[in-house]
């Protein structure tokens, strides 16, 4: 998994959201966070 912003290395981590815990990818260089919901939304947008 590569960061779409800086092409850095991303690590799979557990995050604590407002209501629930979730897993997602975090860039160790720029701190960008991508979770499954974000990835799905991006995929949906690409289809349209
Ligand atoms: Zn990055």
mmCIF file of the protein (N, C-alpha, C, O) and its ligand, coordinates in Angstrom:
data_MODEL
# 
_entry.id   MODEL 
# 
loop_
_entity.id 
_entity.type 
_entity.pdbx_number_of_molecules 
1 polymer     1 
2 non-polymer 1 
# 
_entity_poly.entity_id                      1 
_entity_poly.type                           'polypeptide(L)' 
_entity_poly.nstd_linkage                   no 
_entity_poly.nstd_monomer                   no 
_entity_poly.pdbx_seq_one_letter_code       
;(UNK)(UNK)(UNK)(UNK)(UNK)(UNK)(UNK)(UNK)(UNK)(UNK)(UNK)(UNK)(UNK)(UNK)(UNK)(UNK)
(UNK)(UNK)(UNK)(UNK)(UNK)(UNK)(UNK)(UNK)(UNK)(UNK)(UNK)(UNK)(UNK)(UNK)(UNK)(UNK)
(UNK)(UNK)(UNK)(UNK)(UNK)(UNK)(UNK)(UNK)(UNK)(UNK)(UNK)(UNK)(UNK)(UNK)(UNK)(UNK)
;
_entity_poly.pdbx_seq_one_letter_code_can   XXXXXXXXXXXXXXXXXXXXXXXXXXXXXXXXXXXXXXXXXXXXXXXX 
_entity_poly.pdbx_strand_id                 A 
# 
loop_
_entity_poly_seq.entity_id 
_entity_poly_seq.num 
_entity_poly_seq.mon_id 
_entity_poly_seq.hetero 
1 1  UNK n 
1 2  UNK n 
1 3  UNK n 
1 4  UNK n 
1 5  UNK n 
1 6  UNK n 
1 7  UNK n 
1 8  UNK n 
1 9  UNK n 
1 10 UNK n 
1 11 UNK n 
1 12 UNK n 
1 13 UNK n 
1 14 UNK n 
1 15 UNK n 
1 16 UNK n 
1 17 UNK n 
1 18 UNK n 
1 19 UNK n 
1 20 UNK n 
1 21 UNK n 
1 22 UNK n 
1 23 UNK n 
1 24 UNK n 
1 25 UNK n 
1 26 UNK n 
1 27 UNK n 
1 28 UNK n 
1 29 UNK n 
1 30 UNK n 
1 31 UNK n 
1 32 UNK n 
1 33 UNK n 
1 34 UNK n 
1 35 UNK n 
1 36 UNK n 
1 37 UNK n 
1 38 UNK n 
1 39 UNK n 
1 40 UNK n 
1 41 UNK n 
1 42 UNK n 
1 43 UNK n 
1 44 UNK n 
1 45 UNK n 
1 46 UNK n 
1 47 UNK n 
1 48 UNK n 
# 
loop_
_struct_asym.id 
_struct_asym.entity_id 
A 1 
B 2 
# 
loop_
_chem_comp.id 
_chem_comp.type 
_chem_comp.mon_nstd_flag 
UNK 'L-peptide linking' . 
ZN  non-polymer         . 
# 
_pdbx_entity_nonpoly.entity_id   2 
_pdbx_entity_nonpoly.name        ? 
_pdbx_entity_nonpoly.comp_id     ZN 
# 
_pdbx_nonpoly_scheme.asym_id         B 
_pdbx_nonpoly_scheme.entity_id       2 
_pdbx_nonpoly_scheme.mon_id          ZN 
_pdbx_nonpoly_scheme.ndb_seq_num     1 
_pdbx_nonpoly_scheme.pdb_seq_num     101 
_pdbx_nonpoly_scheme.auth_seq_num    101 
_pdbx_nonpoly_scheme.pdb_mon_id      ZN 
_pdbx_nonpoly_scheme.auth_mon_id     ZN 
_pdbx_nonpoly_scheme.pdb_strand_id   A 
_pdbx_nonpoly_scheme.pdb_ins_code    . 
# 
loop_
_atom_site.group_PDB 
_atom_site.id 
_atom_site.type_symbol 
_atom_site.label_atom_id 
_atom_site.label_alt_id 
_atom_site.label_comp_id 
_atom_site.label_asym_id 
_atom_site.label_entity_id 
_atom_site.label_seq_id 
_atom_site.pdbx_PDB_ins_code 
_atom_site.Cartn_x 
_atom_site.Cartn_y 
_atom_site.Cartn_z 
_atom_site.occupancy 
_atom_site.B_iso_or_equiv 
_atom_site.pdbx_formal_charge 
_atom_site.auth_seq_id 
_atom_site.auth_comp_id 
_atom_site.auth_asym_id 
_atom_site.auth_atom_id 
_atom_site.pdbx_PDB_model_num 
ATOM   1   N  N  . UNK A 1 1  ? 0.842   -1.196 0.000   1.00 0.00 ? 1   UNK A N  1 
ATOM   2   C  CA . UNK A 1 1  ? 0.000   0.000  0.000   1.00 0.00 ? 1   UNK A CA 1 
ATOM   3   C  C  . UNK A 1 1  ? 0.878   1.248  0.000   1.00 0.00 ? 1   UNK A C  1 
ATOM   4   O  O  . UNK A 1 1  ? 1.748   1.405  0.857   1.00 0.00 ? 1   UNK A O  1 
ATOM   5   N  N  . UNK A 1 2  ? 0.642   2.134  -0.971  1.00 0.00 ? 2   UNK A N  1 
ATOM   6   C  CA . UNK A 1 2  ? 1.414   3.369  -1.073  1.00 0.00 ? 2   UNK A CA 1 
ATOM   7   C  C  . UNK A 1 2  ? 0.505   4.566  -0.854  1.00 0.00 ? 2   UNK A C  1 
ATOM   8   O  O  . UNK A 1 2  ? -0.665  4.551  -1.236  1.00 0.00 ? 2   UNK A O  1 
ATOM   9   N  N  . UNK A 1 3  ? 1.047   5.586  -0.245  1.00 0.00 ? 3   UNK A N  1 
ATOM   10  C  CA . UNK A 1 3  ? 0.301   6.816  -0.010  1.00 0.00 ? 3   UNK A CA 1 
ATOM   11  C  C  . UNK A 1 3  ? 0.032   7.506  -1.346  1.00 0.00 ? 3   UNK A C  1 
ATOM   12  O  O  . UNK A 1 3  ? 0.932   7.670  -2.169  1.00 0.00 ? 3   UNK A O  1 
ATOM   13  N  N  . UNK A 1 4  ? -1.227  7.906  -1.544  1.00 0.00 ? 4   UNK A N  1 
ATOM   14  C  CA . UNK A 1 4  ? -1.563  8.556  -2.813  1.00 0.00 ? 4   UNK A CA 1 
ATOM   15  C  C  . UNK A 1 4  ? -1.080  9.998  -2.866  1.00 0.00 ? 4   UNK A C  1 
ATOM   16  O  O  . UNK A 1 4  ? -1.064  10.617 -3.930  1.00 0.00 ? 4   UNK A O  1 
ATOM   17  N  N  . UNK A 1 5  ? -0.684  10.535 -1.704  1.00 0.00 ? 5   UNK A N  1 
ATOM   18  C  CA . UNK A 1 5  ? -0.212  11.920 -1.681  1.00 0.00 ? 5   UNK A CA 1 
ATOM   19  C  C  . UNK A 1 5  ? 1.290   12.013 -1.892  1.00 0.00 ? 5   UNK A C  1 
ATOM   20  O  O  . UNK A 1 5  ? 1.769   12.798 -2.711  1.00 0.00 ? 5   UNK A O  1 
ATOM   21  N  N  . UNK A 1 6  ? 2.032   11.192 -1.136  1.00 0.00 ? 6   UNK A N  1 
ATOM   22  C  CA . UNK A 1 6  ? 3.491   11.318 -1.185  1.00 0.00 ? 6   UNK A CA 1 
ATOM   23  C  C  . UNK A 1 6  ? 4.180   10.022 -1.615  1.00 0.00 ? 6   UNK A C  1 
ATOM   24  O  O  . UNK A 1 6  ? 5.409   9.951  -1.640  1.00 0.00 ? 6   UNK A O  1 
ATOM   25  N  N  . UNK A 1 7  ? 3.383   8.985  -1.958  1.00 0.00 ? 7   UNK A N  1 
ATOM   26  C  CA . UNK A 1 7  ? 3.930   7.691  -2.362  1.00 0.00 ? 7   UNK A CA 1 
ATOM   27  C  C  . UNK A 1 7  ? 4.774   7.060  -1.268  1.00 0.00 ? 7   UNK A C  1 
ATOM   28  O  O  . UNK A 1 7  ? 5.635   6.225  -1.545  1.00 0.00 ? 7   UNK A O  1 
ATOM   29  N  N  . UNK A 1 8  ? 4.529   7.456  -0.028  1.00 0.00 ? 8   UNK A N  1 
ATOM   30  C  CA . UNK A 1 8  ? 5.260   6.899  1.089   1.00 0.00 ? 8   UNK A CA 1 
ATOM   31  C  C  . UNK A 1 8  ? 4.702   5.559  1.521   1.00 0.00 ? 8   UNK A C  1 
ATOM   32  O  O  . UNK A 1 8  ? 3.696   5.089  0.988   1.00 0.00 ? 8   UNK A O  1 
ATOM   33  N  N  . UNK A 1 9  ? 5.359   4.951  2.486   1.00 0.00 ? 9   UNK A N  1 
ATOM   34  C  CA . UNK A 1 9  ? 4.926   3.660  2.996   1.00 0.00 ? 9   UNK A CA 1 
ATOM   35  C  C  . UNK A 1 9  ? 3.751   3.851  3.951   1.00 0.00 ? 9   UNK A C  1 
ATOM   36  O  O  . UNK A 1 9  ? 3.789   4.713  4.829   1.00 0.00 ? 9   UNK A O  1 
ATOM   37  N  N  . UNK A 1 10 ? 2.707   3.040  3.773   1.00 0.00 ? 10  UNK A N  1 
ATOM   38  C  CA . UNK A 1 10 ? 1.552   3.116  4.657   1.00 0.00 ? 10  UNK A CA 1 
ATOM   39  C  C  . UNK A 1 10 ? 1.483   1.861  5.515   1.00 0.00 ? 10  UNK A C  1 
ATOM   40  O  O  . UNK A 1 10 ? 1.791   0.757  5.065   1.00 0.00 ? 10  UNK A O  1 
ATOM   41  N  N  . UNK A 1 11 ? 1.067   2.061  6.769   1.00 0.00 ? 11  UNK A N  1 
ATOM   42  C  CA . UNK A 1 11 ? 0.953   0.934  7.693   1.00 0.00 ? 11  UNK A CA 1 
ATOM   43  C  C  . UNK A 1 11 ? -0.511  0.746  8.081   1.00 0.00 ? 11  UNK A C  1 
ATOM   44  O  O  . UNK A 1 11 ? -1.267  1.709  8.202   1.00 0.00 ? 11  UNK A O  1 
ATOM   45  N  N  . UNK A 1 12 ? -0.894  -0.520 8.272   1.00 0.00 ? 12  UNK A N  1 
ATOM   46  C  CA . UNK A 1 12 ? -2.266  -0.847 8.654   1.00 0.00 ? 12  UNK A CA 1 
ATOM   47  C  C  . UNK A 1 12 ? -2.387  -0.729 10.159  1.00 0.00 ? 12  UNK A C  1 
ATOM   48  O  O  . UNK A 1 12 ? -1.685  -1.413 10.903  1.00 0.00 ? 12  UNK A O  1 
ATOM   49  N  N  . UNK A 1 13 ? -3.282  0.142  10.607  1.00 0.00 ? 13  UNK A N  1 
ATOM   50  C  CA . UNK A 1 13 ? -3.391  0.401  12.037  1.00 0.00 ? 13  UNK A CA 1 
ATOM   51  C  C  . UNK A 1 13 ? -4.834  0.445  12.488  1.00 0.00 ? 13  UNK A C  1 
ATOM   52  O  O  . UNK A 1 13 ? -5.760  0.578  11.687  1.00 0.00 ? 13  UNK A O  1 
ATOM   53  N  N  . UNK A 1 14 ? -4.997  0.329  13.800  1.00 0.00 ? 14  UNK A N  1 
ATOM   54  C  CA . UNK A 1 14 ? -6.318  0.451  14.402  1.00 0.00 ? 14  UNK A CA 1 
ATOM   55  C  C  . UNK A 1 14 ? -6.497  1.891  14.864  1.00 0.00 ? 14  UNK A C  1 
ATOM   56  O  O  . UNK A 1 14 ? -5.633  2.456  15.534  1.00 0.00 ? 14  UNK A O  1 
ATOM   57  N  N  . UNK A 1 15 ? -7.642  2.480  14.492  1.00 0.00 ? 15  UNK A N  1 
ATOM   58  C  CA . UNK A 1 15 ? -7.928  3.855  14.884  1.00 0.00 ? 15  UNK A CA 1 
ATOM   59  C  C  . UNK A 1 15 ? -9.159  3.887  15.776  1.00 0.00 ? 15  UNK A C  1 
ATOM   60  O  O  . UNK A 1 15 ? -9.970  2.961  15.775  1.00 0.00 ? 15  UNK A O  1 
ATOM   61  N  N  . UNK A 1 16 ? -9.282  4.956  16.529  1.00 0.00 ? 16  UNK A N  1 
ATOM   62  C  CA . UNK A 1 16 ? -10.437 5.128  17.393  1.00 0.00 ? 16  UNK A CA 1 
ATOM   63  C  C  . UNK A 1 16 ? -11.232 6.343  16.913  1.00 0.00 ? 16  UNK A C  1 
ATOM   64  O  O  . UNK A 1 16 ? -10.844 7.492  17.126  1.00 0.00 ? 16  UNK A O  1 
ATOM   65  N  N  . UNK A 1 17 ? -12.357 6.047  16.259  1.00 0.00 ? 17  UNK A N  1 
ATOM   66  C  CA . UNK A 1 17 ? -13.191 7.122  15.727  1.00 0.00 ? 17  UNK A CA 1 
ATOM   67  C  C  . UNK A 1 17 ? -14.113 7.677  16.789  1.00 0.00 ? 17  UNK A C  1 
ATOM   68  O  O  . UNK A 1 17 ? -13.959 7.410  17.981  1.00 0.00 ? 17  UNK A O  1 
ATOM   69  N  N  . UNK A 1 18 ? -15.079 8.459  16.323  1.00 0.00 ? 18  UNK A N  1 
ATOM   70  C  CA . UNK A 1 18 ? -16.013 9.103  17.248  1.00 0.00 ? 18  UNK A CA 1 
ATOM   71  C  C  . UNK A 1 18 ? -16.884 8.060  17.939  1.00 0.00 ? 18  UNK A C  1 
ATOM   72  O  O  . UNK A 1 18 ? -17.075 8.104  19.154  1.00 0.00 ? 18  UNK A O  1 
ATOM   73  N  N  . UNK A 1 19 ? -17.413 7.115  17.148  1.00 0.00 ? 19  UNK A N  1 
ATOM   74  C  CA . UNK A 1 19 ? -18.371 6.153  17.689  1.00 0.00 ? 19  UNK A CA 1 
ATOM   75  C  C  . UNK A 1 19 ? -17.793 4.751  17.814  1.00 0.00 ? 19  UNK A C  1 
ATOM   76  O  O  . UNK A 1 19 ? -18.237 3.967  18.653  1.00 0.00 ? 19  UNK A O  1 
ATOM   77  N  N  . UNK A 1 20 ? -16.813 4.435  16.991  1.00 0.00 ? 20  UNK A N  1 
ATOM   78  C  CA . UNK A 1 20 ? -16.331 3.052  16.979  1.00 0.00 ? 20  UNK A CA 1 
ATOM   79  C  C  . UNK A 1 20 ? -14.867 2.991  16.548  1.00 0.00 ? 20  UNK A C  1 
ATOM   80  O  O  . UNK A 1 20 ? -14.298 3.947  16.020  1.00 0.00 ? 20  UNK A O  1 
ATOM   81  N  N  . UNK A 1 21 ? -14.289 1.821  16.800  1.00 0.00 ? 21  UNK A N  1 
ATOM   82  C  CA . UNK A 1 21 ? -12.922 1.591  16.350  1.00 0.00 ? 21  UNK A CA 1 
ATOM   83  C  C  . UNK A 1 21 ? -12.962 1.163  14.894  1.00 0.00 ? 21  UNK A C  1 
ATOM   84  O  O  . UNK A 1 21 ? -13.924 0.536  14.450  1.00 0.00 ? 21  UNK A O  1 
ATOM   85  N  N  . UNK A 1 22 ? -11.931 1.496  14.162  1.00 0.00 ? 22  UNK A N  1 
ATOM   86  C  CA . UNK A 1 22 ? -11.857 1.033  12.785  1.00 0.00 ? 22  UNK A CA 1 
ATOM   87  C  C  . UNK A 1 22 ? -10.405 0.833  12.385  1.00 0.00 ? 22  UNK A C  1 
ATOM   88  O  O  . UNK A 1 22 ? -9.489  1.380  12.999  1.00 0.00 ? 22  UNK A O  1 
ATOM   89  N  N  . UNK A 1 23 ? -10.219 0.041  11.348  1.00 0.00 ? 23  UNK A N  1 
ATOM   90  C  CA . UNK A 1 23 ? -8.878  -0.202 10.839  1.00 0.00 ? 23  UNK A CA 1 
ATOM   91  C  C  . UNK A 1 23 ? -8.661  0.583  9.549   1.00 0.00 ? 23  UNK A C  1 
ATOM   92  O  O  . UNK A 1 23 ? -9.574  0.744  8.740   1.00 0.00 ? 23  UNK A O  1 
ATOM   93  N  N  . UNK A 1 24 ? -7.478  1.050  9.381   1.00 0.00 ? 24  UNK A N  1 
ATOM   94  C  CA . UNK A 1 24 ? -7.189  1.802  8.163   1.00 0.00 ? 24  UNK A CA 1 
ATOM   95  C  C  . UNK A 1 24 ? -5.693  1.907  7.950   1.00 0.00 ? 24  UNK A C  1 
ATOM   96  O  O  . UNK A 1 24 ? -4.883  1.426  8.743   1.00 0.00 ? 24  UNK A O  1 
ATOM   97  N  N  . UNK A 1 25 ? -5.361  2.555  6.847   1.00 0.00 ? 25  UNK A N  1 
ATOM   98  C  CA . UNK A 1 25 ? -3.956  2.734  6.486   1.00 0.00 ? 25  UNK A CA 1 
ATOM   99  C  C  . UNK A 1 25 ? -3.492  4.135  6.851   1.00 0.00 ? 25  UNK A C  1 
ATOM   100 O  O  . UNK A 1 25 ? -4.178  5.120  6.579   1.00 0.00 ? 25  UNK A O  1 
ATOM   101 N  N  . UNK A 1 26 ? -2.311  4.213  7.476   1.00 0.00 ? 26  UNK A N  1 
ATOM   102 C  CA . UNK A 1 26 ? -1.744  5.511  7.816   1.00 0.00 ? 26  UNK A CA 1 
ATOM   103 C  C  . UNK A 1 26 ? -0.373  5.653  7.180   1.00 0.00 ? 26  UNK A C  1 
ATOM   104 O  O  . UNK A 1 26 ? 0.456   4.748  7.265   1.00 0.00 ? 26  UNK A O  1 
ATOM   105 N  N  . UNK A 1 27 ? -0.139  6.784  6.547   1.00 0.00 ? 27  UNK A N  1 
ATOM   106 C  CA . UNK A 1 27 ? 1.157   7.052  5.945   1.00 0.00 ? 27  UNK A CA 1 
ATOM   107 C  C  . UNK A 1 27 ? 2.135   7.462  7.044   1.00 0.00 ? 27  UNK A C  1 
ATOM   108 O  O  . UNK A 1 27 ? 1.843   8.357  7.838   1.00 0.00 ? 27  UNK A O  1 
ATOM   109 N  N  . UNK A 1 28 ? 3.278   6.816  7.088   1.00 0.00 ? 28  UNK A N  1 
ATOM   110 C  CA . UNK A 1 28 ? 4.245   7.125  8.143   1.00 0.00 ? 28  UNK A CA 1 
ATOM   111 C  C  . UNK A 1 28 ? 5.023   8.398  7.827   1.00 0.00 ? 28  UNK A C  1 
ATOM   112 O  O  . UNK A 1 28 ? 5.747   8.909  8.681   1.00 0.00 ? 28  UNK A O  1 
ATOM   113 N  N  . UNK A 1 29 ? 4.879   8.915  6.599   1.00 0.00 ? 29  UNK A N  1 
ATOM   114 C  CA . UNK A 1 29 ? 5.617   10.125 6.223   1.00 0.00 ? 29  UNK A CA 1 
ATOM   115 C  C  . UNK A 1 29 ? 4.783   11.390 6.402   1.00 0.00 ? 29  UNK A C  1 
ATOM   116 O  O  . UNK A 1 29 ? 5.213   12.330 7.070   1.00 0.00 ? 29  UNK A O  1 
ATOM   117 N  N  . UNK A 1 30 ? 3.578   11.414 5.798   1.00 0.00 ? 30  UNK A N  1 
ATOM   118 C  CA . UNK A 1 30 ? 2.782   12.644 5.845   1.00 0.00 ? 30  UNK A CA 1 
ATOM   119 C  C  . UNK A 1 30 ? 1.587   12.510 6.785   1.00 0.00 ? 30  UNK A C  1 
ATOM   120 O  O  . UNK A 1 30 ? 0.894   13.495 7.040   1.00 0.00 ? 30  UNK A O  1 
ATOM   121 N  N  . UNK A 1 31 ? 1.333   11.306 7.306   1.00 0.00 ? 31  UNK A N  1 
ATOM   122 C  CA . UNK A 1 31 ? 0.253   11.154 8.277   1.00 0.00 ? 31  UNK A CA 1 
ATOM   123 C  C  . UNK A 1 31 ? -1.126  10.997 7.669   1.00 0.00 ? 31  UNK A C  1 
ATOM   124 O  O  . UNK A 1 31 ? -2.127  11.016 8.385   1.00 0.00 ? 31  UNK A O  1 
ATOM   125 N  N  . UNK A 1 32 ? -1.188  10.843 6.354   1.00 0.00 ? 32  UNK A N  1 
ATOM   126 C  CA . UNK A 1 32 ? -2.472  10.646 5.684   1.00 0.00 ? 32  UNK A CA 1 
ATOM   127 C  C  . UNK A 1 32 ? -3.120  9.354  6.166   1.00 0.00 ? 32  UNK A C  1 
ATOM   128 O  O  . UNK A 1 32 ? -2.464  8.321  6.288   1.00 0.00 ? 32  UNK A O  1 
ATOM   129 N  N  . UNK A 1 33 ? -4.425  9.432  6.440   1.00 0.00 ? 33  UNK A N  1 
ATOM   130 C  CA . UNK A 1 33 ? -5.156  8.244  6.896   1.00 0.00 ? 33  UNK A CA 1 
ATOM   131 C  C  . UNK A 1 33 ? -6.198  7.860  5.859   1.00 0.00 ? 33  UNK A C  1 
ATOM   132 O  O  . UNK A 1 33 ? -6.982  8.697  5.411   1.00 0.00 ? 33  UNK A O  1 
ATOM   133 N  N  . UNK A 1 34 ? -6.199  6.580  5.482   1.00 0.00 ? 34  UNK A N  1 
ATOM   134 C  CA . UNK A 1 34 ? -7.175  6.055  4.530   1.00 0.00 ? 34  UNK A CA 1 
ATOM   135 C  C  . UNK A 1 34 ? -7.813  4.824  5.147   1.00 0.00 ? 34  UNK A C  1 
ATOM   136 O  O  . UNK A 1 34 ? -7.123  3.861  5.479   1.00 0.00 ? 34  UNK A O  1 
ATOM   137 N  N  . UNK A 1 35 ? -9.139  4.854  5.302   1.00 0.00 ? 35  UNK A N  1 
ATOM   138 C  CA . UNK A 1 35 ? -9.805  3.663  5.812   1.00 0.00 ? 35  UNK A CA 1 
ATOM   139 C  C  . UNK A 1 35 ? -10.664 3.039  4.718   1.00 0.00 ? 35  UNK A C  1 
ATOM   140 O  O  . UNK A 1 35 ? -10.754 3.563  3.608   1.00 0.00 ? 35  UNK A O  1 
ATOM   141 N  N  . UNK A 1 36 ? -11.293 1.913  5.047   1.00 0.00 ? 36  UNK A N  1 
ATOM   142 C  CA . UNK A 1 36 ? -12.042 1.178  4.035   1.00 0.00 ? 36  UNK A CA 1 
ATOM   143 C  C  . UNK A 1 36 ? -13.189 1.999  3.460   1.00 0.00 ? 36  UNK A C  1 
ATOM   144 O  O  . UNK A 1 36 ? -13.483 1.908  2.268   1.00 0.00 ? 36  UNK A O  1 
ATOM   145 N  N  . UNK A 1 37 ? -13.833 2.792  4.296   1.00 0.00 ? 37  UNK A N  1 
ATOM   146 C  CA . UNK A 1 37 ? -14.951 3.618  3.826   1.00 0.00 ? 37  UNK A CA 1 
ATOM   147 C  C  . UNK A 1 37 ? -14.463 4.639  2.810   1.00 0.00 ? 37  UNK A C  1 
ATOM   148 O  O  . UNK A 1 37 ? -15.101 4.856  1.780   1.00 0.00 ? 37  UNK A O  1 
ATOM   149 N  N  . UNK A 1 38 ? -13.332 5.261  3.103   1.00 0.00 ? 38  UNK A N  1 
ATOM   150 C  CA . UNK A 1 38 ? -12.760 6.243  2.184   1.00 0.00 ? 38  UNK A CA 1 
ATOM   151 C  C  . UNK A 1 38 ? -12.399 5.568  0.864   1.00 0.00 ? 38  UNK A C  1 
ATOM   152 O  O  . UNK A 1 38 ? -12.656 6.111  -0.211  1.00 0.00 ? 38  UNK A O  1 
ATOM   153 N  N  . UNK A 1 39 ? -11.802 4.384  0.954   1.00 0.00 ? 39  UNK A N  1 
ATOM   154 C  CA . UNK A 1 39 ? -11.422 3.664  -0.254  1.00 0.00 ? 39  UNK A CA 1 
ATOM   155 C  C  . UNK A 1 39 ? -12.643 3.311  -1.085  1.00 0.00 ? 39  UNK A C  1 
ATOM   156 O  O  . UNK A 1 39 ? -12.613 3.429  -2.310  1.00 0.00 ? 39  UNK A O  1 
ATOM   157 N  N  . UNK A 1 40 ? -13.733 2.873  -0.429  1.00 0.00 ? 40  UNK A N  1 
ATOM   158 C  CA . UNK A 1 40 ? -14.960 2.514  -1.149  1.00 0.00 ? 40  UNK A CA 1 
ATOM   159 C  C  . UNK A 1 40 ? -15.571 3.745  -1.806  1.00 0.00 ? 40  UNK A C  1 
ATOM   160 O  O  . UNK A 1 40 ? -16.014 3.683  -2.953  1.00 0.00 ? 40  UNK A O  1 
ATOM   161 N  N  . UNK A 1 41 ? -15.596 4.846  -1.095  1.00 0.00 ? 41  UNK A N  1 
ATOM   162 C  CA . UNK A 1 41 ? -16.145 6.074  -1.657  1.00 0.00 ? 41  UNK A CA 1 
ATOM   163 C  C  . UNK A 1 41 ? -15.360 6.509  -2.893  1.00 0.00 ? 41  UNK A C  1 
ATOM   164 O  O  . UNK A 1 41 ? -15.930 6.939  -3.897  1.00 0.00 ? 41  UNK A O  1 
ATOM   165 N  N  . UNK A 1 42 ? -14.042 6.386  -2.791  1.00 0.00 ? 42  UNK A N  1 
ATOM   166 C  CA . UNK A 1 42 ? -13.201 6.784  -3.915  1.00 0.00 ? 42  UNK A CA 1 
ATOM   167 C  C  . UNK A 1 42 ? -13.481 5.890  -5.120  1.00 0.00 ? 42  UNK A C  1 
ATOM   168 O  O  . UNK A 1 42 ? -13.495 6.347  -6.263  1.00 0.00 ? 42  UNK A O  1 
ATOM   169 N  N  . UNK A 1 43 ? -13.705 4.593  -4.835  1.00 0.00 ? 43  UNK A N  1 
ATOM   170 C  CA . UNK A 1 43 ? -13.994 3.639  -5.902  1.00 0.00 ? 43  UNK A CA 1 
ATOM   171 C  C  . UNK A 1 43 ? -15.320 3.980  -6.566  1.00 0.00 ? 43  UNK A C  1 
ATOM   172 O  O  . UNK A 1 43 ? -15.445 3.913  -7.789  1.00 0.00 ? 43  UNK A O  1 
ATOM   173 N  N  . UNK A 1 44 ? -16.314 4.348  -5.749  1.00 0.00 ? 44  UNK A N  1 
ATOM   174 C  CA . UNK A 1 44 ? -17.632 4.722  -6.267  1.00 0.00 ? 44  UNK A CA 1 
ATOM   175 C  C  . UNK A 1 44 ? -17.517 5.937  -7.178  1.00 0.00 ? 44  UNK A C  1 
ATOM   176 O  O  . UNK A 1 44 ? -18.114 5.968  -8.254  1.00 0.00 ? 44  UNK A O  1 
ATOM   177 N  N  . UNK A 1 45 ? -16.758 6.929  -6.754  1.00 0.00 ? 45  UNK A N  1 
ATOM   178 C  CA . UNK A 1 45 ? -16.617 8.150  -7.534  1.00 0.00 ? 45  UNK A CA 1 
ATOM   179 C  C  . UNK A 1 45 ? -15.958 7.866  -8.880  1.00 0.00 ? 45  UNK A C  1 
ATOM   180 O  O  . UNK A 1 45 ? -16.292 8.479  -9.894  1.00 0.00 ? 45  UNK A O  1 
ATOM   181 N  N  . UNK A 1 46 ? -15.014 6.922  -8.868  1.00 0.00 ? 46  UNK A N  1 
ATOM   182 C  CA . UNK A 1 46 ? -14.292 6.606  -10.095 1.00 0.00 ? 46  UNK A CA 1 
ATOM   183 C  C  . UNK A 1 46 ? -15.234 5.984  -11.133 1.00 0.00 ? 46  UNK A C  1 
ATOM   184 O  O  . UNK A 1 46 ? -15.067 6.169  -12.339 1.00 0.00 ? 46  UNK A O  1 
ATOM   185 N  N  . UNK A 1 47 ? -16.237 5.234  -10.625 1.00 0.00 ? 47  UNK A N  1 
ATOM   186 C  CA . UNK A 1 47 ? -17.170 4.550  -11.527 1.00 0.00 ? 47  UNK A CA 1 
ATOM   187 C  C  . UNK A 1 47 ? -18.056 5.542  -12.275 1.00 0.00 ? 47  UNK A C  1 
ATOM   188 O  O  . UNK A 1 47 ? -18.416 5.325  -13.432 1.00 0.00 ? 47  UNK A O  1 
ATOM   189 N  N  . UNK A 1 48 ? -18.407 6.655  -11.582 1.00 0.00 ? 48  UNK A N  1 
ATOM   190 C  CA . UNK A 1 48 ? -19.353 7.593  -12.176 1.00 0.00 ? 48  UNK A CA 1 
ATOM   191 C  C  . UNK A 1 48 ? -18.709 8.533  -13.194 1.00 0.00 ? 48  UNK A C  1 
ATOM   192 O  O  . UNK A 1 48 ? -19.392 9.377  -13.773 1.00 0.00 ? 48  UNK A O  1 
HETATM 193 ZN ZN . ZN  B 2 .  ? 1.988   10.231 2.578   1.00 0.00 ? 101 ZN  A ZN 1 
# 
